[in-house]
Amino acid sequence: MADLKTVTDTVHGTIRLEPLTLDLLETLELQRLNSIRQLGLTYLVFPGANHSRVEHCLGVGHVASEMAKALDLSPDERKLVQAAGLLHDVGHGPFSHTLEHVLSRELAVDHMHLTQRIITGEDDNVSPEDRGAFPEVVRIHGVLERHRVDPEAVAALIRGPSEKGAKWIVPSNRKEPPRYLAQIIHSPMDADQIDYLMRDAHYTGASHGTIDFSRLLQTLRIHRGELALDRKGLPALEGMLVARGLMYSSVYFHKTVRIAEQMLARAVERSEAPIADIQKMVDHELLNWLVRQGPFQKEIALRLKYRKLYKRILASNHDELTEATRAVLASFKDPMERRRTE
């Protein structure tokens, strides 16, 4: 207990840092997230939304650990879900989800697949130059192995079952983890959602993200191998689901935020650098790099820097669109086709 270390979190208060958490926080992969905003360009609309992706990761690790304690899981299971919560977002690129669709299209992977590969040591999202500056720093899979935590098991929890729910994405020579463990990371009441709703509501000033976390913990159960709630916890779960819907409509999908995101995506799409290199950047590196790429990219970077955003000139409900218009909009998924039309 003499070596106990804690950190004061804006949302959860005092968080105890276990030895594994401390060592993982020393990795370049996690520290990189200090320079990536959790909500991307949302700060252009909600000025307080400057919290980092690493704050959220710390919060998810804490929430996952508290859920494991409430379920009376074994120390090994608790360590596993805490590591998965802490590491679940290490695959994010600059401005978090803003460029997710570009990454998915160009690299044929999403940030979750990339996270899985980073944890197992198959991939790296730290540039060779930065990695070379700190050759002594152990990578994530090495830290996990040092603490006798299987990187493959952590990656499996983060990825979860396949979309059909039939099989886990784990090597054939490894035992599938219990479903309730992954449901702490991925489910309608997972640690990820609990933290981001509470944290994003706090920093944006939106009142929609209020969650009765204590009540959820008190009523959390394991039923037939699945994560479940006692009936008394249903109002808290319903409140969380309502809060999620309101946060999406009022914050995450705010029209001005979406305009800024599309501006940045257009600038990146017109750049020549491989998307894999851009994925390794952090927020300020991407904006500084765009300024040097060409007139259009420079204009967009400066517009984002000084909040001189494009304006919406037309809004239509999907039901009002003709089939021809819908076909044109569908073709815009191809950047080259969209550029020809624009």
N, C-alpha and C positions, 0 to 999 in steps of 0.2 A: 504493500500500500504506500510505502514511502516514495516509490517512483511513479505514483499515479499522476498522470497529466490530464489536464482538461482544457477545453476551449469554450469561450462564451459565444453562443450562437444567437443571432437576432431573433430567430423563431422559436427554437427549442430550449433556450437558456443554456445551462451548463451541460456540455457533452463530454463524457469520459472518453479519452483516447486510449484504446487498447494497444498493446505493443505492435500487433499486426497493422492496425490503422496508422500508427505513427510511421512505421517503415514504408507503407504504401504511399503515404503523403510525401515522402522524400523522393519518390520516383519522378522522372521528368514528364512522364505521361500524364500524371495527375496535376503536377504543378503548372503544366501548360494550360490547364483549364482555368487558372486564375486570370488569364488574359482573354477569356472568351465569355461574353455576356450570356447569361442564362436565357434572356428573352430577345437576343439579337438586337434588332433595330427598334424594339418597342419603346426604348427610352426617348425616341423622337416624339412620342405622343404622351407617354407617362414618364416624366423626368426622373422619378425615383427608381425606375427599373434598370439600375446599373449593377445589380448583383451578379456574381460570377457563377459559372457552371460548377466550380469546385465547391462553392457554398452549398449548392443543391446536393452534390454528391455526398458531402459530409452529412447533410440532413437525412438523406435516404438511408445511408449506412446506420445512422442513429435510430431512425424509425424502424428499420428492419430488425435491429437488435432488440428494441423494445417489444416488437411484436413476437419475436422469438422467446423473450423472457415471459411474456404474458401467456404463451402457449406451453411454457415449461419444457422447451426443447433442450436437447443435450448441448453441452459446451461446444462440441464440434459442429453441430448444426447451426448454432448461433454464430459461430465464427464464419461459417460458410456463407450464410445469408448476409451478414454484415459486410463481408468482402464483396459480395455481388452487388449490394446496394451502393457501396462506395465507388465501385468500378464501372457501374452500368452505363456511364456516359463518356468513357475515355475515348471513344471513337468519333466524337463530334469534331466538325471542322469549324472554321471561323463563323461567327454570328449564329452558332448553334443550328437550329432547324431551317434557317433562311435558305441555305443552299442545298438542302437535303435532296430535292428532286433532281438537281444538276448532278450531284454525286451518284445517285441511284441510276440515272440514265447513262452516264459516261463510264462508270466503273462497274456497273451491274451489281452493286452491293449497296446496302443502306448502312447507317451508322451502327446499327446493332450487329450486323455481320462483321463490320470492321472492328468493333469493340471486342467481339469474341476472338478474332484473330490476334489482336494486340495482347489480350490476356494470356493466350497460349503461346505467344512469342512468334507466331507465324508472320506477323506484320508489325509495322512501326509507324506511328504518326508524328514522330519527332524527326526533324530534318537531320541529315547526316552531319551537317556543320554543328548544329546544337548538340547532337549526341557526342560528337568528337571532342567538344569542349569539356565534357564531364564523363570521361571514360570509366571512372570508378563507380558511377551510380548504377546500381543493379536495376534491371528491368522488372516489370511487374511479375512475370512468371517466376523469376528467380526469387523475388521476395515471398511469394506465396509458397513456393517449395521449401524455402528456409523455415517457414512457420508450419510446415506439414499440412498445407492446404493444396488440394489438387487443382491446378489451373483449369483443367478440362471440366471439372465439376462446377467451378465458378462460372465458366463460359456457358455451360449448359443451363444453369439457372437463369442467366441473363437472356439467353435466346429463348428458352422455354420449349414447350412441345411444338411440333410442326403445326402448320395452319389447320390441318385436319384433326389435330389433337391425338393422332394415333401413336406416333413415336417421338421420342426425344431426339434432339440433334446431339448425340454423344457417340464416341467411338464404340464399336461393337463389343470391345473387350471390357467395357466398363458398365457397372450397374446403373440403371436409370434412377435418378434421385426421386424421392417422394414428391408427389404433385403439390402438396401443401407448401413445400419449401419454395418452389418456383412461383407459387401463387402469392407469396409474400412480396415477390418482385414484380409479377405480372398477373393482375386480376382486377376486378372492378373496385377493390379496396386495397390496392397494393401500396407499398411504402413510397414508391415513386410518385404516384398521384397525390398521396396524402401530403408529402413534403412540397411538391411544386405548387399545389393549390394554396397551401398556407403561406408559402414563401412569396409567391408571385402576387397574391392579394396584399400582403404586407407592403411590399416594395412599390407596387403600382398605386396603392391607396384604395383599391377597389374593395368593397365590402362583401363581395360575393363569395370569397374563398373561405369563409368561416367553416371550420370543421371541428366537431366534438371528438378530438383524438382520444381523450381519456375514456370516453364512453365506448369507442370502438375497441380499445384495448381490453376494457373490462368484460366485454361480451364476445371476444374472439375465441373461437373454438376450432378443433379439428374433428370433422365428421366424415367417417368412412374414407379417410385418407385425403380429404379435401379441406381447404380453408373455408370456414363457415362462421356465422354470427348467431348468437342467441337471439331469440325474438326481441328481447329488450334493446338490442342494438340496431334494429331496423330503422328507427327514425334517424339515427346518426348516419347510417349508410345512405338513406334517401336524401338527407341534407347534403351529403358529400357529392352525390350524383347531380343534384340540382346546382350546387356550387360550380361543379365542373362545366355544366352547360352554360351557365351565366358567364363564367370566365372566358370561355371560347367566344361567345357572341360579343362580349363587351371589350375584351382585351386582346386575346390571341388573333381574332379575325377582324379587328378594328380596321376600317377601310384605309386609313392613313398609314397604318403599320403595313398593310398589304401592298400599298403603293411603293413604300420604301423598299420592301423586300423584293418586289419585282424589278425595281430599278437596279438594285445590286445584282440580282440574278442575270439581268440583261448584260450588264457590264462584264461579268465573269464569262458568260457564254461567248462574248465577242473577243475574248482574250486568247492568246496562242499557247499559253503554258498548259502543260498536262494537268488535268483535274487532280491527279494524285499529289502533285506538288502543292497545289492550292489548298488541298485538304490538310496539309501539315502546318499551314499558317495559322496565326491567331488574328483577332479582329484588326488591330492597328497595322499589322504587317500587310494584310490584304488591301486595306485602303491606301497605304503608302505605295504598294506595288501597282495598284490600278492607275495611280496618277502618272506612272511612267509607261503605260501600255499604249496610249494613243489618245487622240482628242476626245472621242466618245467616252472612254473609260475615265479619263481625267475629269470630264464634266460631271459624270455621275458621282465620282468620289467627292468632288467639291460640293456638289449639291447635297449629298448626305452629310458632309462635314458641317455645312452651314444651314442645314434644314431647308433647302430650297427645292421642295419636292414637286413632282408632277401633280396635276389636279385631275380629279375624276370628271369626265365630261358627259358620261352616259351611264345609266344604270337600268338594267332590265331584269325582270324575273325570268327564270329559266322556262317556265310554262308559256311565256309570251313569245318565245323565239320560234322562228320558222325552222323547218328541217334543214333548209339550205344554210341558215346562219349557224345552226348547231354543228353542221358538218365543217364549216370554216373554222369555228372555234376548236373543234376536235383536232383539226390539222395543226393548230398552233402548238400542240405538244412537241412537234418537231421544230427545234430552234431555227433551222434553215428556212423552213416553210413560213414560219412566223416572220422572219426578217424580210422575206420577199414580199409578204403582204404589207408589212409596216413601211 
